[in-house]
Structure formats: C-alpha cells, structure tokens
Amino acid sequence: MTLFSSSALSFNKYPSVALNSESRSWIVITQLAGLRRYCQDGKVVVLKKGDATLIDSGKPWSSDCPGDCARLYLRVPRSLMQSRVRLNEIPVAQRISGDSGLGPVLFHLSTSMYRQAGKLTRDEGTAAIEAYLRALAACFGTIRRVPESANRGMELTSVILQYIDAHLTETTLGPADIAMALGLSVRHVHRLFSRQGSTVADWIRSQRLRHCRKDLADPYLRTKSITEIAFFWGFNDSAHFSRAFKQEFGTCPRLFRSRIESGLQIPVDVHQDRNLLKLFATREMNAN
C-alpha cells in the first residue's frame, strides 16, 4: 500500500503489461484528502475524502485534481481480485461512497492497514487483506441470490433496496435487471413495490434525485455541471431530469444550486431522515 500526496496535478497512465499478463493488477484507490478525478474506459469518477474506486492497471487511465490531495493505492494481483470480487466484470472508475453502507468500513480498514503495515505479522497481514477484499466485494453489490418463495418481509426488501442503491449509476437499471440479479421473477419485484403504493421506476428515480440533490449541494463538486451530475446518477435526458427534480423538490436544479452557492437556506430534504426500509417493511407486514 502506497501513500501519494500532491498539489494540483494531472497525469495519464499507460499499461506496461499485457491484459493477459500475470503481472496485471487492480489498484484500489482510497481518497484521504482533497478532491480528485479518475477516468478509465470512458467512465469518470470524482472522489472526496473517504471515497474509494478501482482502476485496472492493464488499461490506460488518467487522473487530475484542482488542488492539494492525498490518496492510498493498494495493488491487488488480478487473480486474487477476481477470486474475491466474483463479478463477471469488475467495475472501474465507480465511486464507493465513504458516507454510507460499507464505504466507511472500507475506508477504516484501508487507513488502518496503512498505519499498522509495519507492525503486522505475515499471517496478520494476510487476514487484514482478506477482510478488506470481502468488504470491497460487498461494496460492489455482490449480493446472494434469494429464493422467490422465502424471506418476503424485511430481509427480501432489504436485499432489493441494497441492490438498487449499489447500481443507481447504471442507466439500464430496472425490474428485469433486479430480478435476474437476485433470482426473482419480474412479476414478484413489481408485486413487492405495488404493495407499497409505488413502482420500481418511481423508487429508482426518487433515489437518483436524492443523490443528485446531495451532489449539487456539495461544494467539492461545484466544477461538475448539472448535466454531468445527473448523467452520473443514471439520467440520460437533462430536460427530463430538470422536470423530475422540480417536481420532487419544488425548485429547478439550477436555482437550487444557485441558492446553495449564495449561502441561502434551502428546504430540508424530507426524504433524508426517513427510515425507508422500516417504512417498506411495515407496509409489507400490514399487506400480509
């Protein structure tokens, strides 16, 4: 694990090994300070303190930052990464948020391993890496399949909502994708949401809008355009996004961001403090 720190700096990296080389590795990047952008395979991710992402050393990538920043690089051999993160395609330049889910746990493990590296025995170091890679795999939504006939209450709802949250940035996310990933029927996914008086599409749109609202209010992302933020979270039409945002929050995204930048008070996000899983589970029990 290596610590890098710098002032404003941009660079392009080109692979020194072939894609099928045993020396090919994945780089797990943990942002310690500042704001930094990483680009690979046409994907762009901006990390702030606590966030993490993956880069494939076997393909070209680039990075830049507007000011002082620091980050940790952990190089994991390709074979080890593939055996622990069991996905058909390991996602590159995808943000693992340090603010929610397992993101804070991953950040704590990464920084702890760096601080304690010189004090760990070989066995202790191996155990630490194994724990870290298990947490990393879980952050990418490696969710166990759930039989359709079982866990119809809170557990099944929790798994579905976790899957949606982990894949919000994918424009193709929908009932069919969710059903296939979790071993459910599309009809069952629709039925679960209909019991809550919602649809899958409405739920996905609502969660994407919440994330967009949060990013628009983030001073570290002020250089990102409204369209860039909207498209990052899975929207593919800026006019549709603007209408949906205004309908959800009572103001257009441009005016919302302007108020933030002017230091004016903004309406509280009424969705933010609501225990959505508890709400879904209560309605599920009542429906049964």
C-alpha positions as CSV (number, residue, x, y, z in Angstrom):
1,M,0.0,0.0,0.0
2,T,1.4,3.4,-1.0
3,L,0.6,6.9,0.1
4,F,0.6,9.7,-2.6
5,S,0.1,13.3,-2.0
6,S,0.4,16.3,-4.3
7,S,-0.8,19.8,-5.2
8,A,-2.8,20.3,-8.4
9,L,-1.6,17.6,-10.8
10,S,-2.9,15.7,-13.8
11,F,-1.4,12.6,-15.5
12,N,-2.1,9.8,-18.0
13,K,-1.0,6.2,-17.3
14,Y,-0.5,3.6,-20.0
15,P,-0.2,-0.1,-19.2
16,S,3.3,-1.6,-19.1
17,V,1.9,-5.2,-19.1
18,A,-0.4,-7.1,-21.4
19,L,-4.1,-7.7,-20.5
20,N,-3.4,-11.4,-20.0
21,S,-0.2,-10.9,-18.1
22,E,0.2,-12.4,-14.6
23,S,1.6,-9.1,-13.5
24,R,-1.6,-7.2,-14.3
25,S,-3.2,-5.9,-11.1
26,W,-6.1,-3.8,-9.9
27,I,-5.5,-0.6,-8.0
28,V,-7.8,0.2,-5.1
29,I,-7.7,3.9,-4.6
30,T,-8.7,5.4,-1.2
31,Q,-9.1,9.2,-1.1
32,L,-7.6,10.7,2.1
33,A,-7.9,14.4,1.4
34,G,-9.0,16.8,-1.3
35,L,-10.9,16.1,-4.4
36,R,-9.6,14.0,-7.3
37,R,-11.0,12.8,-10.6
38,Y,-10.2,9.4,-12.2
39,C,-11.0,8.3,-15.7
40,Q,-10.9,4.9,-17.4
41,D,-12.9,3.1,-20.1
42,G,-14.9,6.3,-20.8
43,K,-16.0,6.4,-17.2
44,V,-15.3,9.3,-14.8
45,V,-15.5,9.3,-11.0
46,V,-14.8,12.2,-8.6
47,L,-13.6,11.1,-5.1
48,K,-13.6,13.1,-1.9
49,K,-12.2,12.1,1.5
50,G,-13.4,8.7,2.4
51,D,-14.4,7.6,-1.1
52,A,-12.8,4.7,-3.0
53,T,-12.6,3.3,-6.5
54,L,-11.0,0.6,-8.6
55,I,-8.6,1.1,-11.6
56,D,-7.4,-1.7,-13.9
57,S,-3.6,-1.3,-14.4
58,G,-3.9,-3.3,-17.6
59,K,-5.7,-0.4,-19.4
60,P,-5.0,3.3,-19.9
61,W,-6.3,5.7,-17.3
62,S,-5.9,9.3,-16.2
63,S,-6.3,11.4,-13.1
64,D,-6.3,15.1,-12.1
65,C,-7.1,17.3,-9.1
66,P,-7.8,21.0,-8.7
67,G,-5.6,21.4,-5.5
68,D,-3.9,19.6,-2.7
69,C,-4.9,16.0,-2.2
70,A,-3.8,12.7,-0.8
71,R,-4.7,9.1,-1.6
72,L,-3.7,5.5,-0.9
73,Y,-3.0,2.9,-3.6
74,L,-3.4,-0.8,-2.9
75,R,-2.3,-3.0,-5.8
76,V,-4.1,-6.4,-5.8
77,P,-3.0,-9.1,-8.3
78,R,-5.6,-9.8,-10.9
79,S,-6.1,-13.5,-9.9
80,L,-6.6,-12.5,-6.2
81,M,-9.1,-9.8,-7.1
82,Q,-11.1,-12.0,-9.4
83,S,-11.3,-14.8,-6.8
84,R,-12.6,-12.4,-4.1
85,V,-14.7,-10.0,-6.1
86,R,-16.7,-12.6,-8.0
87,L,-18.3,-10.5,-10.7
88,N,-18.3,-11.1,-14.5
89,E,-16.8,-7.7,-15.0
90,I,-15.1,-5.8,-12.1
91,P,-16.3,-2.2,-12.4
92,V,-13.7,0.5,-12.9
93,A,-14.0,4.2,-12.0
94,Q,-17.1,3.6,-9.9
95,R,-17.4,5.6,-6.7
96,I,-17.7,3.7,-3.4
97,S,-19.1,6.4,-1.1
98,G,-17.4,6.9,2.2
99,D,-20.6,8.3,3.6
100,S,-22.9,5.3,3.6
101,G,-23.2,1.5,3.6
102,L,-19.9,-0.3,3.9
103,G,-17.9,2.6,2.5
104,P,-16.9,4.0,5.9
105,V,-15.9,0.4,6.9
106,L,-13.7,0.1,3.8
107,F,-12.1,3.5,4.5
108,H,-11.3,2.5,8.1
109,L,-9.8,-0.8,7.0
110,S,-7.6,0.8,4.4
111,T,-6.2,3.5,6.6
112,S,-5.7,1.1,9.5
113,M,-3.8,-1.3,7.3
114,Y,-1.5,1.5,6.1
115,R,-0.8,2.7,9.6
116,Q,-0.2,-0.8,11.0
117,A,1.5,-2.4,8.0
118,G,5.0,-2.4,9.6
119,K,3.7,-4.0,12.8
120,L,1.6,-6.9,11.4
121,T,3.0,-10.4,11.1
122,R,2.6,-12.2,7.7
123,D,-0.4,-14.1,8.9
124,E,-2.0,-10.9,10.4
125,G,-1.4,-9.0,7.1
126,T,-3.0,-11.8,5.1
127,A,-6.0,-11.8,7.4
128,A,-6.3,-8.0,7.1
129,I,-6.2,-8.2,3.3
130,E,-8.8,-10.9,3.2
131,A,-11.2,-8.8,5.4
132,Y,-10.6,-5.8,3.2
133,L,-11.3,-7.7,0.0
134,R,-14.5,-9.2,1.4
135,A,-15.7,-5.7,2.4
136,L,-14.7,-4.4,-1.1
137,A,-16.7,-7.2,-2.8
138,A,-19.8,-6.4,-0.7
139,C,-19.5,-2.7,-1.7
140,F,-19.9,-3.7,-5.3
141,G,-23.2,-5.3,-4.6
142,T,-22.1,-9.0,-4.6
143,I,-25.5,-10.0,-3.1
144,R,-26.5,-13.5,-2.5
145,R,-29.5,-14.8,-4.5
146,V,-32.7,-15.1,-2.6
147,P,-35.4,-17.7,-3.4
148,E,-38.7,-16.2,-4.5
149,S,-40.6,-18.3,-2.0
150,A,-38.6,-17.1,1.0
151,N,-38.0,-14.0,3.1
152,R,-40.9,-12.0,1.8
153,G,-40.6,-9.4,4.5
154,M,-37.8,-7.2,5.7
155,E,-34.9,-9.3,4.5
156,L,-36.1,-9.6,0.9
157,T,-36.9,-5.9,0.8
158,S,-33.5,-5.0,2.2
159,V,-31.7,-7.1,-0.4
160,I,-33.6,-5.5,-3.3
161,L,-33.1,-1.9,-1.9
162,Q,-29.4,-2.6,-1.4
163,Y,-29.1,-3.9,-5.0
164,I,-30.9,-0.8,-6.3
165,D,-28.7,1.6,-4.3
166,A,-25.5,-0.2,-5.5
167,H,-26.5,0.1,-9.2
168,L,-28.2,3.5,-9.4
169,T,-25.5,4.9,-11.7
170,E,-26.4,2.3,-14.4
171,T,-28.9,3.6,-16.9
172,T,-30.2,0.2,-17.6
173,L,-31.3,-0.5,-14.0
174,G,-34.9,-1.7,-14.0
175,P,-37.2,-4.5,-12.8
176,A,-35.7,-7.1,-15.3
177,D,-32.1,-6.4,-14.2
178,I,-33.0,-6.6,-10.5
179,A,-35.0,-9.8,-10.9
180,M,-32.2,-11.5,-12.9
181,A,-29.5,-10.5,-10.4
182,L,-31.4,-11.7,-7.3
183,G,-33.0,-14.8,-8.8
184,L,-36.6,-13.4,-8.6
185,S,-39.3,-13.1,-11.2
186,V,-40.0,-9.7,-12.7
187,R,-43.6,-10.1,-11.6
188,H,-42.6,-10.6,-8.0
189,V,-40.4,-7.5,-8.0
190,H,-43.3,-5.5,-9.3
191,R,-45.7,-7.0,-6.8
192,L,-43.4,-6.1,-3.9
193,F,-43.3,-2.5,-4.9
194,S,-47.0,-2.3,-5.7
195,R,-47.8,-3.2,-2.1
196,Q,-46.0,-0.1,-1.0
197,G,-48.1,2.1,-3.4
198,S,-45.0,2.7,-5.6
199,T,-43.4,1.4,-8.8
200,V,-39.8,0.2,-9.3
201,A,-39.2,3.1,-11.7
202,D,-40.6,5.7,-9.2
203,W,-38.4,4.3,-6.5
204,I,-35.2,4.3,-8.7
205,R,-36.0,7.9,-9.9
206,S,-36.6,9.1,-6.3
207,Q,-33.2,7.7,-5.1
208,R,-31.3,9.1,-8.1
209,L,-32.8,12.5,-7.4
210,R,-31.8,12.4,-3.8
211,H,-28.2,11.6,-4.7
212,C,-28.2,14.4,-7.4
213,R,-29.6,16.9,-4.8
214,K,-26.8,15.9,-2.4
215,D,-24.1,16.3,-5.1
216,L,-25.5,19.7,-6.2
217,A,-25.2,20.9,-2.7
218,D,-21.6,19.6,-2.3
219,P,-19.1,22.5,-2.7
220,Y,-16.4,19.9,-3.7
221,L,-18.4,19.2,-6.8
222,R,-19.1,22.8,-7.9
223,T,-17.0,22.3,-11.0
224,K,-19.2,19.5,-12.2
225,S,-22.1,20.7,-14.4
226,I,-25.7,19.8,-13.5
227,T,-25.9,17.6,-16.6
228,E,-22.7,15.7,-15.6
229,I,-24.1,15.0,-12.1
230,A,-27.5,14.0,-13.5
231,F,-25.9,11.6,-16.0
232,F,-23.6,10.1,-13.4
233,W,-26.6,9.1,-11.4
234,G,-28.3,7.3,-14.3
235,F,-30.4,10.0,-16.0
236,N,-29.9,10.3,-19.8
237,D,-32.0,13.4,-20.6
238,S,-31.2,16.8,-19.0
239,A,-34.7,18.2,-19.6
240,H,-36.4,15.2,-18.1
241,F,-34.0,15.4,-15.1
242,S,-34.8,19.1,-14.6
243,R,-38.6,18.5,-14.6
244,A,-38.3,15.5,-12.3
245,F,-36.1,17.4,-9.9
246,K,-38.5,20.3,-9.7
247,Q,-41.4,18.0,-9.2
248,E,-39.6,16.2,-6.3
249,F,-38.1,19.2,-4.5
250,G,-40.2,22.2,-5.7
251,T,-37.4,24.0,-7.5
252,C,-35.3,23.5,-10.6
253,P,-31.7,22.2,-10.1
254,R,-30.1,25.4,-11.4
255,L,-31.9,27.6,-8.9
256,F,-31.3,25.0,-6.1
257,R,-27.5,25.1,-6.8
258,S,-27.6,28.9,-7.0
259,R,-29.2,29.2,-3.6
260,I,-26.6,26.9,-2.2
261,E,-23.7,28.9,-3.7
262,S,-25.3,32.1,-2.3
263,G,-25.5,30.7,1.2
264,L,-29.2,30.9,1.3
265,Q,-31.3,28.5,3.3
266,I,-32.8,25.6,1.3
267,P,-35.7,23.4,2.1
268,V,-34.9,20.3,4.2
269,D,-34.8,17.1,2.2
270,V,-37.8,15.4,3.8
271,H,-36.7,12.0,2.5
272,Q,-33.2,12.1,4.0
273,D,-34.2,11.2,7.6
274,R,-36.9,8.8,6.8
275,N,-36.2,5.2,7.6
276,L,-37.3,3.9,4.2
277,L,-36.6,0.3,4.9
278,K,-38.7,0.4,8.1
279,L,-41.5,2.0,6.1
280,F,-41.3,-0.7,3.4
281,A,-41.2,-3.5,6.0
282,T,-44.2,-2.1,8.0
283,R,-46.3,-1.9,4.9
284,E,-45.2,-5.4,3.9
285,M,-46.3,-6.8,7.2
286,N,-49.6,-5.0,7.0
287,A,-50.1,-6.3,3.5
288,N,-49.7,-9.9,4.7
